[in-house]
Amino acid sequence: MGSNGEVEIPKRAMSVDKKPGSKSSVSATTDNDTLVLKFTAMDSSSLRAVMNSSLREVKIANDMFL
């Protein structure tokens, strides 16, 4: 993705998308210039849903700010 500043944008964007009581969650961290996403879900359809929406958010942030 690029420099550490560039990976902070999607990381911050994803941190505000917390849904209490949800069947799934995602945490975003950075490792140098790499965005690291950790997905957790109770079932496979919840996992697919959280992965799709999270990766879409990363793509939108990437398209908007780069």
C-alpha positions as CSV (number, residue, x, y, z in Angstrom):
1,M,0.0,0.0,0.0
2,G,2.8,2.4,0.6
3,S,4.2,4.5,3.5
4,N,3.0,4.1,7.0
5,G,0.8,7.2,6.7
6,E,-1.1,5.6,3.9
7,V,-2.0,2.5,5.8
8,E,-3.2,4.6,8.8
9,I,-6.1,6.0,6.8
10,P,-8.0,2.7,6.2
11,K,-7.0,1.5,9.7
12,R,-8.7,4.6,11.3
13,A,-11.7,4.3,9.0
14,M,-12.2,0.7,10.1
15,S,-11.9,1.4,13.8
16,V,-15.2,3.4,13.8
17,D,-17.2,0.5,12.3
18,K,-17.8,-1.5,15.5
19,K,-21.2,-3.2,15.8
20,P,-22.1,-4.4,19.3
21,G,-23.7,-7.9,19.4
22,S,-22.5,-8.7,15.9
23,K,-21.6,-12.2,14.8
24,S,-18.3,-11.0,13.4
25,S,-15.5,-8.5,13.9
26,V,-12.4,-7.2,12.3
27,S,-9.4,-5.5,13.9
28,A,-6.9,-3.4,11.9
29,T,-3.3,-2.9,12.9
30,T,-0.2,-1.8,11.0
31,D,3.2,-3.4,10.7
32,N,5.5,-0.9,9.1
33,D,3.9,-0.1,5.8
34,T,1.5,-3.1,5.8
35,L,-2.2,-3.0,6.9
36,V,-3.0,-6.2,8.9
37,L,-6.6,-7.3,9.2
38,K,-7.8,-10.0,11.7
39,F,-11.2,-11.4,11.0
40,T,-13.3,-13.2,13.6
41,A,-16.7,-14.8,13.0
42,M,-19.1,-17.3,14.4
43,D,-19.9,-18.9,11.1
44,S,-18.7,-18.9,7.5
45,S,-21.4,-16.6,6.1
46,S,-20.6,-14.0,8.8
47,L,-16.9,-14.4,8.0
48,R,-17.6,-13.8,4.3
49,A,-19.8,-10.8,5.0
50,V,-17.2,-9.1,7.3
51,M,-14.4,-9.8,4.9
52,N,-16.3,-8.4,1.9
53,S,-17.3,-5.2,3.7
54,S,-13.9,-4.7,5.3
55,L,-12.0,-5.1,2.0
56,R,-14.5,-2.8,0.3
57,E,-13.7,-0.2,2.9
58,V,-10.0,-0.6,2.4
59,K,-10.5,-0.2,-1.4
60,I,-12.6,2.9,-1.0
61,A,-10.0,4.5,1.4
62,N,-7.3,3.6,-1.0
63,D,-9.1,5.0,-4.0
64,M,-10.0,8.2,-2.2
65,F,-6.6,9.1,-0.7
66,L,-4.1,7.7,-3.1
